[in-house]
């Protein structure tokens, strides 16, 4: 648990708010909600063709020259009260409303259905924004920074932004107030534009000074506690969190030992300064935003801390599962990856409150980066330009550039046919701007040499082919995880690899795993929802062009009999342990119990159950139905892979090539006891059994024996390593499975 106490003066008021402002809860003080502004009220609107007076969103502005029309503005969706011309890039709208008693107003909720981006203001002060880059008022001809589809016409609840009492005190006045919104299209060629706006007030008495709440209105959630840790974030002056740059904030985490966490509890897991920003590419268009954050010290520099007893670092992610209504696809994937022996991000489900607004269930997790507790490779410094230091460590990725990525180089080899484009590589850690030209040349040359060997006629040769360049086991495990989950983005997006120094092994390693929210049957395109078929052949289904398609690696790997033999052996080995059907289903059951209460609040805050959210292959009416689908899909997928796995492995991968004749183990797998028969008498030695972490779990001495019985009944099911020594010399090294 870390407490980092800020010292800058402008944090003082926030500290008081964090510890006092949540008690009692905001919702407990609200008697009912009423509407101050309806969508279809009479608004003043302007479709500008020149800069707009910056005072347009204030009470005193003269808008008599603007058009007056019923709200619900747009075109293209057939749900607009006032139809705008096709190709409209931006529309500015404002409406005045009267407030009777500010003391009775405990909160306000802006509910807005929009396409594509917007900024909203109350009495000239910004209160909400999405997909509008920069700060301050966007220019009249600025395009939205992404695509966002309106949702009401499709039966999905629109985005809602809550304003706390402390915020309203700074801007709301008795008498005349003005709500203003500027809505922007992604471009003038867009097929639609929408702006539908409501403004509700939460009142602490039984008065009825305004209008009845909209029949569909959902009051902001009452959130007072959770069995999950609670993350509370407050930005300075409650400024909005934007895509870039990071804004300063305070973060507190409540994580009581007994798992009963209340908003009134002290921050016992973490409390300190952070910088935070919106993150995500496709997910950035969802109203539930993911965030990247860094923990900071009093001088605003990054500050390494341990959160949830994880290794110290300063870079963290608050991932927002939205289209993944199971809430656990990433969590499940990373758990499997870690159990298979490679680092994958650690995760912790939490509930999040930002500036007093409940935001739902989030996954607090580690960001991929070089660090002894994460990607455990030596750090590459700018001056490391020769010798062993030049050879590592590098973390590269194949990904979109829409999240701010920069192409470092493009492969000279085409993607797997029938695609005809080339794969582009990005530098993840260090970033390309931090690298010496010699370092970029080294890693580009190394990966290109690997590709050349893999593409060449001798690619299967152990020395002349691809094998000297890569950590083969990591590529096999990476392929199996992407295939078991049928990750529609696998191999071509969010794909990481890292390069070790020669002193660490010098190989190119596949991973870490990242971004599986569209996997496990959650995508309705490119056969992503089917439980049949191999994702390595994505290009045959969807990759006919030159865009983001699979590299040729995986198709080429399975042409190598040695690779498919190792792949098959590893698959059968994992099916008895980490990837056993019962093991995966048991974990899903465990997470359902853990998350059900919090999921109920999450889907009250984001009422998307029973509604399609891109790119859902299945739409369940309840959280339980979403998890049942995940279970049934996984069972069918595992069965298909069992029946169709590449290669063969008659020995199940249990016999090691070295010392394979020194000892025979039977039965293997075993329920409890196993007999070891030795090729020759053991004069004086021992048997040692270790788990996959290398920890000794069983040992027995040998003295003049040709066989020995070992008892594994007290051990958990799983894979174990058996070493047999004779006079301190290792004579056998094999694997055994305890069922």
C-alpha positions in Angstrom: 0.0 0.0 0.0 1.4 3.4 -1.0 0.3 6.8 0.1 1.9 9.6 -1.8 0.9 12.9 -0.2 0.9 15.9 -2.7 2.5 19.1 -1.6 1.4 21.6 -4.3 -1.1 24.1 -2.9 -3.9 23.6 -5.5 -4.3 20.0 -4.2 -5.4 21.1 -0.7 -9.1 21.5 -1.5 -9.1 18.2 -3.4 -7.7 16.3 -0.5 -10.6 17.5 1.7 -13.1 16.6 -1.0 -11.7 13.1 -1.4 -12.0 12.3 2.2 -15.2 14.2 3.1 -17.0 14.8 -0.2 -18.3 11.3 -0.6 -20.0 11.0 2.8 -22.9 10.6 2.7 -23.3 9.5 -0.9 -24.6 12.0 -3.5 -27.5 9.9 -4.4 -28.7 9.4 -0.8 -29.4 13.2 -0.8 -31.6 13.2 -3.9 -35.4 12.8 -3.6 -36.2 12.8 -7.3 -35.1 13.9 -10.8 -36.8 16.5 -13.1 -36.0 17.7 -16.6 -34.8 21.3 -17.1 -34.3 20.8 -20.8 -35.9 18.4 -23.3 -34.4 17.4 -26.6 -37.5 18.7 -28.5 -37.6 22.1 -26.7 -37.1 25.2 -28.8 -33.4 25.8 -29.3 -31.4 28.5 -31.0 -29.1 26.9 -33.6 -26.5 27.9 -36.1 -24.7 26.0 -38.9 -21.6 28.2 -39.1 -19.6 29.0 -42.2 -17.2 31.3 -40.4 -15.7 31.6 -36.9 -18.3 31.9 -34.1 -18.2 34.5 -31.4 -16.5 32.8 -28.4 -19.2 34.2 -26.1 -21.9 32.3 -28.0 -22.3 29.9 -25.1 -22.9 32.5 -22.3 -26.2 33.9 -21.0 -25.6 37.4 -22.2 -25.0 36.5 -25.8 -27.4 38.0 -28.4 -28.5 35.0 -30.6 -31.5 36.7 -32.2 -30.0 36.1 -35.7 -29.8 32.4 -35.1 -32.5 30.0 -36.2 -35.0 28.8 -33.6 -36.1 25.2 -34.0 -37.2 22.1 -32.1 -34.2 20.2 -30.8 -33.2 16.8 -32.0 -30.9 18.0 -34.9 -29.3 16.0 -37.6 -29.7 14.0 -40.7 -29.4 10.5 -42.0 -30.9 8.5 -39.1 -34.6 9.4 -39.7 -35.0 10.3 -36.0 -34.4 14.1 -36.2 -37.0 16.7 -35.2 -35.2 19.3 -37.2 -33.5 18.0 -40.4 -30.1 19.6 -41.2 -28.6 19.7 -44.7 -26.7 16.6 -45.7 -22.9 17.2 -45.3 -23.2 19.5 -42.3 -19.8 19.6 -40.5 -20.9 21.3 -37.3 -24.0 22.7 -35.6 -24.0 25.0 -32.6 -27.1 25.0 -30.4 -28.1 26.8 -27.2 -31.1 27.0 -24.9 -31.9 29.1 -21.9 -33.7 27.6 -18.8 -34.6 29.0 -15.4 -33.5 27.7 -12.0 -35.7 28.3 -9.0 -33.5 27.3 -6.1 -29.9 26.2 -6.5 -29.8 24.9 -2.9 -32.3 22.2 -3.8 -30.2 20.9 -6.7 -27.8 18.2 -5.6 -26.7 17.0 -9.0 -27.3 17.3 -12.7 -27.2 14.8 -15.6 -26.4 15.8 -19.2 -27.8 13.0 -21.5 -26.6 13.3 -25.1 -27.0 11.2 -28.2 -24.5 12.4 -30.7 -22.7 11.6 -34.0 -19.7 12.1 -34.1 -18.1 14.4 -31.5 -19.3 17.2 -29.2 -18.5 19.7 -26.5 -21.2 20.8 -24.0 -21.2 24.0 -21.9 -23.2 25.2 -18.9 -23.1 29.0 -18.7 -20.0 29.1 -20.8 -18.1 26.5 -18.8 -17.3 23.1 -20.5 -19.0 20.2 -18.8 -18.5 17.3 -21.2 -16.6 16.5 -24.4 -16.0 13.5 -26.6 -14.0 13.0 -29.8 -13.0 16.6 -30.1 -9.3 17.0 -29.9 -7.5 19.9 -28.1 -8.7 22.1 -25.4 -11.1 25.0 -25.3 -13.8 25.7 -27.9 -13.1 23.8 -31.2 -13.1 25.8 -34.4 -16.4 25.8 -36.4 -14.7 23.8 -39.2 -12.9 21.3 -36.9 -13.7 17.7 -37.6 -14.5 15.1 -34.9 -11.4 13.0 -34.2 -13.3 9.7 -34.7 -16.6 8.1 -35.5 -19.3 7.8 -32.9 -22.7 6.4 -33.9 -25.9 7.7 -32.3 -27.6 5.1 -30.2 -31.2 6.0 -29.2 -32.6 5.1 -32.6 -31.0 1.6 -32.2 -32.6 1.2 -28.7 -29.4 1.8 -26.8 -29.2 4.3 -23.9 -27.2 7.4 -24.8 -24.1 8.8 -23.1 -24.7 10.4 -19.7 -22.5 12.8 -17.8 -23.1 13.6 -14.1 -22.3 17.0 -12.6 -21.8 17.0 -8.8 -23.0 19.6 -6.4 -19.5 21.0 -6.0 -19.3 21.6 -9.8 -22.8 23.1 -10.1 -22.0 25.5 -7.3 -19.3 27.1 -9.5 -21.6 27.7 -12.5 -25.3 27.3 -11.9 -27.2 30.4 -10.9 -30.8 31.1 -9.8 -32.7 32.7 -12.7 -31.5 32.3 -16.3 -28.9 29.8 -17.3 -27.9 28.6 -20.7 -27.0 25.1 -21.9 -24.9 25.0 -25.1 -23.6 22.2 -27.3 -21.5 22.2 -30.5 -21.7 18.9 -32.4 -19.2 18.0 -35.1 -19.2 15.4 -37.9 -16.1 13.3 -38.7 -16.2 14.8 -42.2 -18.6 16.5 -44.7 -19.0 13.2 -46.5 -20.5 11.4 -43.5 -23.9 9.7 -44.0 -25.3 11.1 -40.8 -25.1 13.6 -37.9 -27.1 13.7 -34.6 -27.4 15.9 -31.6 -30.2 15.1 -29.1 -29.7 16.7 -25.7 -31.5 16.4 -22.3 -30.5 18.1 -19.0 -32.0 16.7 -15.8 -31.7 18.0 -12.2 -31.5 15.9 -9.1 -33.5 17.6 -6.3 -33.2 17.1 -2.5 -36.9 18.0 -1.8 -40.4 17.2 -3.1 -40.7 20.4 -5.2 -41.8 20.2 -8.9 -40.4 23.4 -10.3 -39.3 21.8 -13.6 -40.7 19.1 -16.0 -41.1 15.4 -15.4 -38.1 13.4 -16.2 -38.0 11.7 -19.6 -39.7 8.3 -19.4 -36.5 6.5 -20.4 -34.3 8.5 -18.1 -32.1 6.5 -15.7 -30.9 8.3 -12.7 -27.2 8.2 -12.0 -26.4 5.1 -10.0 -26.4 5.0 -6.2 -22.9 3.6 -5.5 -21.8 3.3 -1.9 -19.6 0.2 -1.7 -18.4 -3.0 -3.4 -16.7 -6.3 -2.8 -14.2 -5.1 -5.5 -11.5 -2.5 -4.8 -12.8 1.0 -5.4 -10.7 3.4 -7.5 -11.6 7.1 -6.9 -10.1 9.7 -9.3 -10.5 13.5 -9.1 -9.0 15.8 -11.7 -7.8 19.2 -10.8 -10.8 21.6 -10.9 -12.7 18.6 -12.3 -11.4 19.3 -15.8 -12.4 16.6 -18.3 -10.0 13.8 -19.1 -9.0 14.0 -22.7 -7.1 11.8 -25.2 -4.0 13.9 -25.0 -2.3 15.2 -22.9 -2.5 13.6 -19.5 -4.3 15.8 -17.0 -3.3 16.1 -13.4 -5.4 14.2 -10.8 -5.5 12.5 -7.5 -6.2 8.8 -7.2 -7.2 6.8 -4.2 -7.8 3.1 -4.0 -9.9 1.4 -1.3 -9.1 -2.2 -0.8 -10.1 -3.6 2.6 -8.7 -7.0 3.6 -12.2 -8.4 4.2 -13.4 -7.3 0.8 -16.1 -5.0 2.1 -15.2 -1.6 0.6 -17.2 1.5 1.1 -16.7 5.0 -0.4 -16.4 6.3 3.2 -13.4 4.1 3.9 -9.9 5.5 3.8 -7.6 4.9 0.8 -5.6 2.0 2.2 -4.2 0.6 -1.1 -3.0 3.8 -2.8 -3.4 7.5 -2.5 -1.4 10.0 -4.6 -0.9 12.1 -7.7 -1.4 10.8 -11.2 -1.5 11.9 -14.8 -4.4 10.4 -16.7 -5.6 10.4 -20.3 -8.2 8.5 -22.5 -6.7 5.6 -24.4 -7.9 3.2 -27.1 -8.4 3.1 -30.8 -11.7 1.4 -31.7 -12.8 1.3 -28.1 -12.2 5.1 -27.9 -15.6 5.6 -29.7 -17.4 3.9 -26.8 -19.0 6.1 -24.1 -17.3 4.1 -21.4 -13.7 5.2 -21.8 -10.5 3.4 -21.0 -7.6 5.3 -19.4 -3.9 5.3 -19.3 -2.3 6.7 -16.2 1.1 7.2 -14.6 1.7 7.6 -10.8 3.6 10.8 -10.0 5.6 12.3 -7.2 5.2 15.8 -5.8 7.5 17.2 -8.6 5.2 15.7 -11.3 7.8 13.2 -12.4 6.9 9.5 -12.7 7.0 7.7 -9.4 7.3 3.9 -9.0 4.8 2.3 -6.7 3.5 -1.2 -5.9 -0.3 -1.5 -6.3 -2.1 -4.7 -5.3 1.3 -6.1 -4.3 2.4 -6.1 -7.9 6.0 -5.2 -8.9 6.8 -1.5 -8.6 6.2 0.7 -11.7 4.6 3.9 -12.7 2.5 3.0 -15.8 -1.0 1.6 -15.4 -4.1 1.0 -17.4 -7.8 1.3 -16.4 -9.4 -0.9 -19.1 -13.1 -0.4 -19.7 -14.9 -3.6 -20.9 -17.8 -2.4 -22.9 -18.5 -4.5 -26.0 -17.2 -7.4 -23.9 -20.2 -7.9 -21.7 -18.7 -10.8 -19.9 -16.2 -8.2 -18.5 -13.5 -10.9 -18.3 -12.2 -11.8 -21.8 -8.9 -10.0 -21.2 -8.7 -11.1 -17.6 -9.1 -14.8 -18.6 -6.6 -14.6 -21.4 -3.9 -13.0 -19.3 -4.4 -15.5 -16.6 -3.9 -18.4 -19.0 -0.8 -16.6 -20.5 0.8 -16.2 -17.1 0.1 -19.9 -16.1 1.7 -21.0 -19.4 4.9 -19.5 -18.2 5.2 -16.1 -20.0 4.5 -12.7 -18.4 1.1 -11.3 -19.2 -0.4 -8.2 -17.6 -1.7 -8.7 -14.1 -5.3 -7.7 -13.6 -7.7 -6.6 -10.9 -11.4 -5.9 -11.4 -12.3 -2.6 -9.7 -15.2 -0.2 -9.6 -14.4 3.3 -10.7 -15.6 6.8 -9.6 -14.3 9.8 -11.6 -15.0 13.3 -10.4 -17.9 12.0 -8.3 -19.4 10.0 -11.1 -19.8 6.2 -11.0 -18.2 4.8 -14.1 -18.7 1.0 -13.7 -16.5 -2.1 -13.6 -13.0 -1.5 -14.9 -9.9 -3.7 -15.1 -6.9 -2.2 -13.4 -3.9 -3.7 -15.1 -0.2 -3.4 -15.9 1.0 -1.7 -19.1 3.4 -3.6 -21.4 6.9 -2.2 -20.9 10.5 -3.2 -20.1 10.7 -3.8 -16.4 12.1 -6.6 -14.2 8.5 -7.2 -13.0 7.0 -7.1 -16.5 8.9 -7.7 -19.7 12.1 -8.9 -18.0 14.8 -7.9 -20.4 17.7 -5.5 -20.0 16.9 -1.8 -20.5 18.1 -0.3 -23.7 19.8 3.0 -23.2 20.5 5.6 -25.9 24.2 5.0 -25.6 24.0 1.2 -26.1 25.2 1.1 -29.7 27.7 -1.8 -29.7 28.5 -5.2 -28.4 26.1 -7.1 -26.2 24.3 -4.0 -25.1 23.1 -3.2 -28.7 21.4 -6.6 -29.0 18.6 -5.9 -26.5 16.2 -5.3 -25.1 13.6 -4.2 -27.6 9.8 -4.4 -27.5 8.2 -4.1 -30.9 4.6 -4.3 -32.0 2.4 -4.8 -35.0 -0.6 -2.6 -34.6 -2.8 0.2 -35.9 -1.4 3.7 -35.9 -4.7 5.4 -34.9 -3.7 5.3 -31.2 -0.7 7.6 -31.9 1.7 4.9 -33.1 4.5 5.6 -35.6 5.7 3.2 -38.1 9.4 2.4 -37.5 9.9 0.2 -40.6 7.9 -1.9 -43.1 8.7 -5.5 -43.7 10.0 -6.3 -47.2 7.9 -9.4 -47.2 4.2 -9.6 -48.1 1.5 -10.6 -45.7 0.1 -14.2 -46.0 -1.7 -14.6 -49.3 -4.2 -13.6 -50.6 -3.3 -10.3 -48.9 -0.8 -8.3 -50.8 0.3 -5.6 -48.3 3.3 -5.6 -46.0 3.5 -5.6 -42.2 4.5 -2.4 -40.5 6.4 -2.5 -37.2 6.3 0.0 -34.4 8.7 0.5 -31.5 6.9 0.2 -28.2 9.7 0.3 -25.6 11.9 2.2 -26.1 9.8 4.5 -28.3 11.3 5.4 -31.7 12.0 8.9 -30.5 14.2 7.6 -27.7 16.4 5.3 -29.9 19.8 5.8 -31.5 19.7 5.2 -35.3 22.1 2.2 -34.8 19.6 0.6 -32.5 16.7 1.0 -34.9 18.9 -0.4 -37.7 19.9 -3.4 -35.5 16.3 -4.5 -34.6 15.0 -3.9 -38.1 17.9 -6.0 -39.5 17.4 -8.8 -37.0 13.7 -9.2 -37.7 14.2 -8.9 -41.4 16.9 -11.6 -41.2 14.4 -13.8 -39.3 11.8 -13.2 -42.0 14.3 -13.9 -44.7 15.2 -17.3 -43.1 11.6 -18.2 -42.6 10.7 -17.3 -46.2 13.8 -19.2 -47.6 14.0 -22.7 -49.1 15.9 -24.1 -46.0 13.5 -22.6 -43.5 13.0 -26.0 -41.7 16.8 -26.4 -41.2 17.6 -26.1 -37.5 20.7 -24.0 -38.3 20.0 -22.3 -41.6 16.3 -21.7 -41.0 14.3 -19.6 -38.7 14.8 -21.4 -35.4 18.1 -19.7 -34.4 16.2 -16.4 -34.4 13.2 -17.1 -32.2 12.2 -18.5 -28.9 10.2 -21.3 -30.4 8.2 -22.2 -27.3 6.9 -18.6 -26.9 5.7 -18.5 -30.5 3.9 -21.8 -30.0 2.2 -20.6 -26.8 1.3 -17.3 -28.5 -0.3 -19.1 -31.3 -2.3 -21.5 -29.0 -3.7 -18.6 -27.0 -4.8 -16.7 -30.0 -6.3 -19.8 -31.5 -8.1 -21.1 -28.4 -9.7 -17.6 -28.1 -10.1 -17.3 -31.9 -8.8 -13.7 -31.6 -10.1 -11.9 -34.7 -7.4 -9.3 -34.1 -4.7 -11.9 -33.4 -1.4 -11.7 -35.2 -2.3 -8.5 -37.1 -3.2 -6.0 -34.4 -2.0 -5.5 -30.8 0.7 -8.1 -31.5 3.9 -7.7 -29.4 7.4 -9.3 -29.6 10.5 -8.5 -27.7 14.2 -9.1 -28.4 16.6 -10.3 -25.6 20.2 -9.4 -25.4 22.7 -12.1 -26.4 23.6 -12.5 -22.7 19.9 -13.3 -22.0 19.5 -15.7 -24.8 19.4 -13.3 -27.7 16.1 -14.6 -29.2 13.0 -12.9 -30.5 10.2 -13.8 -28.1 6.5 -13.7 -29.0 4.3 -11.7 -26.7 3.2 -10.3 -24.3 -0.4 -11.0 -24.9 -2.6 -7.9 -25.3 -6.2 -6.9 -26.2 -8.5 -9.9 -26.4 -11.8 -8.1 -25.8 -13.0 -9.2 -29.3 -11.9 -12.8 -28.8 -13.7 -15.8 -27.3 -16.6 -15.5 -29.8 -17.3 -11.8 -29.3 -16.9 -10.6 -33.0 -19.5 -11.0 -35.6 -17.2 -10.4 -38.6 -14.5 -12.4 -40.4 -15.8 -15.6 -38.8 -14.8 -14.4 -35.3 -17.9 -15.9 -33.7 -17.5 -19.3 -35.2 -15.9 -22.1 -33.0 -14.4 -23.6 -36.2 -11.4 -22.6 -38.3 -7.9 -21.3 -37.7 -7.3 -17.7 -37.1 -3.8 -18.0 -38.8 -5.8 -18.2 -42.0 -7.6 -14.9 -41.4 -6.3 -13.5 -44.7 -8.2 -16.3 -46.6 -11.5 -15.1 -45.0 -11.0 -11.3 -44.7 -7.5 -10.3 -45.7 -7.6 -10.0 -49.5 -6.3 -6.4 -49.5 -3.2 -4.6 -48.3 -4.5 -3.4 -44.9 -4.1 -4.9 -41.4 -3.7 -8.6 -42.2 -1.7 -11.4 -40.8 2.0 -11.7 -41.5 3.1 -14.8 -43.4 4.9 -16.3 -40.3 2.1 -18.5 -39.0 1.2 -20.1 -42.3 4.9 -20.8 -42.9 5.4 -22.2 -39.4 2.8 -25.0 -39.8 4.6 -26.1 -43.0 7.4 -27.2 -40.8 6.9 -30.8 -39.4 9.1 -30.0 -36.4 7.0 -27.0 -35.5 3.7 -28.8 -35.8 5.0 -31.7 -33.7 6.1 -29.3 -30.9 2.8 -27.5 -31.3 0.8 -30.7 -30.9 2.8 -31.9 -28.0 2.4 -28.5 -26.2 -1.3 -28.5 -26.9 -1.8 -32.0 -25.4 0.3 -31.0 -22.4 -1.7 -27.9 -21.8 -5.0 -29.6 -22.3 -4.2 -31.7 -19.2 -3.3 -28.6 -17.1 -3.8 -24.9 -17.8 -6.1 -25.4 -20.9 -8.1 -28.2 -19.4 -11.8 -27.5 -20.1 -12.7 -27.9 -16.4 -10.0 -25.5 -15.4 -11.2 -22.8 -17.7 -14.8 -23.2 -16.8 -14.0 -23.2 -13.1 -12.3 -19.9 -13.5 -15.3 -18.4 -15.4 -17.5 -19.7 -12.6 -15.3 -18.1 -10.0 -15.3 -14.7 -11.8 -19.1 -14.8 -12.1 -19.5 -15.1 -8.4 -16.9 -12.4 -7.8 -18.4 -9.9 -10.3 -22.1 -10.5 -10.3 -23.0 -7.7 -7.8 -20.7 -5.2 -9.4 -21.8 -6.2 -12.9 -25.4 -5.4 -11.9 -24.3 -1.8 -11.1 -22.1 -1.7 -14.2 -25.0 -2.5 -16.5 -27.3 -0.1 -14.7 -24.7 2.6 -15.4 -24.2 1.3 -19.0 -27.6 -0.3 -19.9 -26.4 -2.4 -22.9 -27.6 -5.9 -21.9 -30.0 -7.1 -24.5 -28.6 -4.6 -27.1 -26.1 -5.0 -29.8 -22.8 -3.2 -29.2 -20.3 -3.5 -32.1 -19.2 -6.2 -32.8 -21.2 -8.5 -30.6 -21.7 -12.0 -32.1 -24.1 -12.8 -29.2 -26.5 -10.5 -27.3 -27.6 -11.8 -23.9 -30.4 -10.2 -21.9 -28.6 -10.8 -18.6 -25.1 -11.0 -17.3 -25.5 -14.7 -16.6 -26.5 -15.3 -20.3 -23.4 -13.5 -21.4 -21.2 -15.9 -19.3 -23.2 -18.9 -20.3 -22.4 -18.1 -23.9 -18.7 -17.7 -23.1 -18.7 -21.1 -21.5 -20.6 -22.9 -24.3 -18.4 -21.2 -27.0 -15.2 -22.2 -25.2 -16.3 -25.8 -24.8 -17.1 -26.1 -28.6 -13.8 -24.3 -29.5 -11.7 -26.6 -27.4 -13.4 -29.7 -28.9 -12.8 -28.4 -32.4 -9.1 -27.8 -31.7 -8.7 -31.2 -30.2 -10.0 -32.8 -33.4 -8.1 -30.5 -35.8 -4.8 -29.7 -34.2 -1.8 -29.5 -36.5 0.8 -32.3 -36.4 1.0 -35.3 -34.1 2.6 -36.2 -30.8 2.3 -39.8 -29.8 4.4 -39.4 -26.7 2.2 -36.5 -25.5 5.3 -34.4 -25.0 6.1 -36.2 -21.7 9.5 -37.7 -22.7 12.4 -35.4 -23.0 14.8 -36.1 -25.9 17.8 -36.2 -23.5 18.0 -39.1 -21.1 14.8 -40.5 -22.8 15.9 -44.1 -22.1 17.3 -43.7 -18.6 14.0 -44.1 -16.8 10.5 -45.3 -17.6 7.5 -43.7 -15.7 4.2 -45.6 -15.5 1.4 -44.6 -15.4 1.8 -41.2 -16.8 -0.5 -39.3 -16.3 -1.3 -40.6 -12.8 -4.0 -40.2 -10.2 -1.6 -40.6 -7.3 1.4 -43.1 -7.4 3.8 -43.7 -10.3 6.5 -46.3 -10.7 9.9 -45.3 -12.0 12.0 -48.1 -13.6 15.7 -47.4 -14.2 17.8 -48.7 -17.0 20.5 -49.6 -14.5 20.8 -49.9 -10.8 21.1 -46.5 -8.9 24.1 -46.9 -6.6 23.3 -43.8 -4.5 21.0 -41.1 -5.7 17.7 -39.4 -5.4 14.5 -38.4 -7.1 13.4 -34.8 -7.1 9.9 -33.6 -8.3 9.4 -29.9 -9.0 6.4 -27.8 -10.1 6.5 -25.5 -13.1 7.9 -22.7 -11.0 10.9 -24.8 -10.2 9.9 -25.3 -6.6 10.8 -28.7 -5.0 7.6 -30.5 -4.0 8.7 -34.1 -3.5 12.0 -35.9 -2.9 13.1 -39.4 -2.1 16.5 -41.1 -1.8 17.7 -44.0 -3.9 20.1 -46.7 -2.8 20.9 -49.8 -4.9 17.5 -49.7 -6.6 16.3 -50.4 -10.2 12.8 -49.0 -9.5 11.0 -46.7 -7.1 7.4 -45.7 -6.4 6.6 -42.0 -5.9 3.5 -40.7 -4.2 2.0 -37.6 -5.8 -1.4 -37.9 -4.1 -0.8 -34.8 -2.0 0.0 -32.6 -5.0 -2.5 -30.5 -7.0 -3.4 -31.5 -10.5 -0.9 -30.3 -13.0 2.4 -30.8 -14.8 5.6 -31.6 -12.8 9.3 -32.2 -13.6 11.1 -35.3 -12.5 14.8 -35.3 -12.1 16.7 -38.5 -11.3 20.3 -38.3 -9.9 22.9 -41.1 -9.5 25.9 -40.1 -7.4 25.1 -36.3 -8.0 24.9 -36.8 -11.8 21.6 -36.0 -13.5 20.6 -39.2 -15.5 17.0 -38.4 -16.3 14.8 -35.4 -16.7 11.2 -36.0 -17.6 7.7 -34.7 -17.1 4.8 -36.3 -15.3 1.2 -35.2 -15.1 -0.9 -35.5 -11.9 -4.6 -35.8 -12.9 
